[in-house]
Amino acid sequence: MILALTVGVVVAGAVYLLLQREMVRVVLGFVLLGHAANLVIMAAGGASRRGEPLGAEPDPALTADPLPQAFVLTAIVIAFSITMYMLALAVLGRRDDELARGDAADDDGPDGSGGPAGDESSAHDAPDVPARREEVAP
Amino acid sequence: MLLPAVLGLTALLAVVAPLLGHRLGRDAGWLIAAGLLALGLWLGLAAPREGLTYELPWIPALDVGLRLRLDGLSLVFALLVTIIGAAVMAYSARYLSKKAHSGFYGLMTLFAAAMLLLVTADDVVVLFVAWEATTFCSFFLITRSGAPAHKPAVRVLLVTATGGLALLAAVVTMSVRTGTTQLSAIVADDAWRTDPGFATVVAVLLAVAAFTKSAQFPFHSWLPDAMAASTPVSAYLHAAAMVKAGIYLLLRFSPAMSGVPAWHLLLIGLGITTALIGSLFALQRTDLKALLAYSTVSQLGFLVATIGVGTEHALTAAVVHTVAHALFKSALFMVVGVIDHQAGSRDIRDLSGLRHYLPVTTTVVVLGAASMAGVPPLLGFVSKESMFAAFLEAPGPAWTGPVLGALGVLAAVLTFAYCGRMVVGAFFGPPMRTTWHHDVHTDDEDASGHGEEGEAHTHPGGPAPASPAFLAPPLLPAVAGLGLGLAPFLLDDLVGRGASGAHGAEVDVHLELWHGVNPELFMSAAVIVLGAVLVAARDRVDRLLDRPLLPYTGVGAVEGFREGAISLGARVGGLTGSSAPARHLAAPLVLLLVLTAVALPGLGGLPPVVGDLDAGTDWVLFGIVALGVLAAVVVRSRIGALSVVGTTGFGVALWFVALGAADVALTQLLVEILTVVAGVLVLRRLPAAFGKVRRARAAGSAVLAIASGAAATVGVLALTGRRELSAAGEWYLREGETETGGTNVVNTILVDFRALDTLGELTVLGLAGVAILVALQARRALPEGEPGLAVGERSPLLGADDNAAPLRVLARAVGPVMVVTSLWFLLRGHNAPGGGFISALVGGAGFALVYLASSTDRGARVKWPYLALIGGGVLVGTATGLAGLADGSFLRPLHAYVLGYHFTTALVFDLGVYLAVVGVVLVALNRLGGVVPEDAVPGAGSPTPGTPDRAGDPPDPAEPAAGTGHRAPAHAARAPEEVP
């Protein structure tokens, strides 16, 4: 039950952060969500057997399921690399890492409905040289 | 082998054609024409009466095969495709401009090959593939004619691809119902008689497919629209390819459809309608090419109605008319191109008395038009008479025959009228006396430029005759129409074989010019007399028809559909088109909650919980994690949030320890460290604090968060911990050491049992590293912020170099230890906590320490080729896998004992893991931490192509030549601290 509660708390925190405006918060939410998912996988192996799957002839009655552990191990490293990638995205391009366009007043409004294509071509495409110059300016 | 040889050679020709077109320019047309002609003649002369079959397995599991069959019907169409194709190719050799034409010839030959496959396919799947291939070939051929042709081409594609979908539906329905995909077996199946529902559905689907392809009402608009293509393309499209595919389909399925009411109704009703409106529209047109386009629509209507009648005579008539139409229509289209070239216009209103200047051209037009109008003694007369006879045999109530016959006569009268109008209007009357400039028209050229060079076109006093080489291709089919009209018995054998294929039983054909005095003769006479009246009164007819006949046009309807579909797409896209991530991220969360709510009532009757899931100390872990999460949610400072999330990560790592997962805990711990280090590097470029969260957003997020958390808890409580050790887990525990020689079960799973998973994960990992590089290369990162320390200008706190001294000393001492530890973890991983992932992360932590110990980013940059590390890691992993093939399976570890020590290639595989992970960590540290890379600054040196792994590195001190001249003095001074 404690493990389940832990998962619940981490998921709640992750969801809250995911729904915020700043990319860094979204990334942190993603990190937390990764933790929660890993704990769920561990729980799926069963929390009652906690012996380490090491050494010669581990006792299956007492030893933890090694398969979820292998899954989680690689999942952690992959989540790490994705986190790095998302952090890189957080510092690309604009003034800061706020993801909603425009002012705080309309960030819940249908800001993208006017034409995402226009948005993207100005915000995400590489060859907008004037925008670059502006960014380098102190 | 004849059949696959001919098809294979045609395909080969399609491959060679672009090269020929490139080397020889337009003259390549003659070579390709010779090739097609030879293949056609070979097929025609060598094909035995009983037909040919060939089969090559394609998708045996679905019983789909590359089945080919050449019966009489296929032969007729195959001859049209190759011989008319040859004429059009020869014509192109003089029509096109004098430059390279690789694309045109390539596509045209491919078109011919696709048509040939279509008419010889004996498998419905192959038939469908060939059908779609012709659709695409025609689309690309039309778009080649430049920007004005693009919209028509898209409309053509829309209409014909819709028909392709109908054919696909028919193919699926037929193969499911009859249990085979073999075309001849499907046609011969009993289901057509015993299952009227099935027969009706397929009849409608096939009819729709054929109607779109053969431009039948209401899908007729694409064919005149496709006039945007160049003249050779139009000639082929109208005479032998594309539109004839629909006719072939109808004829091919006629034996099965005989007696299906929907089939006869659709084909006769819409066919004769098309014949009427097509001829009426043709009569309205003054552009010769447009006139011919509508005449094709009309003639195809005649054919479809005739096939709809479906009797032995009707099918024979349809085959004869298919041949006749191919001959006169190819001749007429090609000759319109000649007129356009020589006279500079193809509008009847501009042309007059051309017979004085262009005698051969006039002959071709007169022969072609007379054949189309059904004037004796041309082949068109023979075929039209037999179609009239067929109309009178129409199935159904007694009145259908006469009514259909009357409508046919009416359409034929209009046909005669537009044919006469074309001949009289352009070729008779007073001679033209204008100076013609070839450049007045542009829409009829191949995309690559104009046609014939201007030598003959600025000819004062009237157009000059075209060269014999230009005139021969249209002349030959026109003369053939005359010859075969005079001696129609020459076609008896071929048409008989074709009609037998369409009828499903042997048909004996005796074609004759003179049928004796019978109803058809009177019908023909009526057509000629009434048609002549309309030609004589053509000025009055023109005035009468010079207005829109319908309130809407087919092109308008298709265009409306196209634009409607696009705007609907934009509207649907607009619903979700937001750049606010919360909008996108909330949707799946809400969906998950809905799923939870739906699933909750069904949670009764779960198996009991096995064992004691909780240990008292777990509460401590819960507390650590919960505190970290709570702090992460409320904290306003960016760096604070990063730290507390790191705390949560440590808590989770402790959880892993508690659950007996030492390897996982180690991994988590190391990843947490590296995440915080990289995160700090990133945060320097961002404001210190997050923005204020508006109350509404906070409340909404909190509600969703708490609900999601509760759902997750319920899910874990309900769905985990309720079984014994999994069978797989137990097997790994018992057999792991025996199978692999390793005692760290988790590691053996990673590198021995499930190495393919790991290799895949390695690749994902590597790609993430590459993506970071690419993203930061393409877009510049935000500039670094000022530290903002509230200290004086001379405060020692600002001396980065001095401040880094303690860490530098530490790093010097700890660095080697970490390297050794890292290698030790790698080597022992198979038997104790460690392995590639963990050891690489330890190494990465070492690099992080070195990074932090230096006083500037530039000095800290570790000059290792990280892309090479990532690629090398994946390569090592893959190579190990390939070595495993020696033992019979990809990635199976090989074992060897050297001097009593156990060696396994699993260790080498783990080395691959090590390299890739180290590479990614280095990418993250260097690229996120580094100042704006020099190579991204315009003018300050650019990455050398071919060595991308070095692109991000500053110039190596050892290689002065590679430098960019921007080397900071501090850089050289600090070189000793850099990791070698």
Interface residues (C-beta under 8 A of the other chain):
Chain A: M1 I2 L3 A4 L5 T6 V7 G8 V9 V10 V11 A12 G13 A14 V15 Y16 L17 L18 L19 Q20 R21 E22 V24 R25 V26 L28 V31 L32 H35 A36 N38 L39 V40 M42 A43 A44 G45 G46 A47 S48 R49 R50 G51 E52 P53 L54 G55 A56 E57 P58 P60 A61 T63 A64 D65 P66 L67 P68 Q69 A70 V72 L73 T74 I76 V77 I78 A79 F80 S81 I82 T83 M84 Y85 L87 A88 L89 A90 V91 L92 G93 R94 R95 D96 D97 E98 L99 A100 R101 A104 D107 D108 P110 D111 G112 S113 G115 P116 D119 E120 A123 H124 A126 R132 E135 V136 P138
Chain B: G573 G574 L575 G577 S578 S579 A580 P581 A582 R583 L585 A586 L589 V610 G611 D612 L613 D614 A615 D618 W619 L621 F622 V625 A626 V629 L630 A632 V633 R638 A641 L642 V645 T648 G649 V652 W655 F656 A658 L659 G660 A661 A662 D663 V664 T667 Q668 V671 L674 T675 A678 G679 V682 L683 R685 L686 P687 F690 G691 V693 R694 A696 R697 G700 S701 A702 L704 A705 I706 S708 G709 A710 A711 A712 T713 V714 G715 V716 L717 L719 T720 G721 R723 E724 L725 S726 A728 G729 E730 Y732 L733 R734 G736 E737 T743 N744 V745 V746 I749 L750 R754 D757 T758 E761 V764 L765 A768 G769 A771 I772 A775 L776 A778 R779 R780 A781 L782 P783 A832 P833 F837 L841 V917 V920 V923 A924 R927 L928 V932
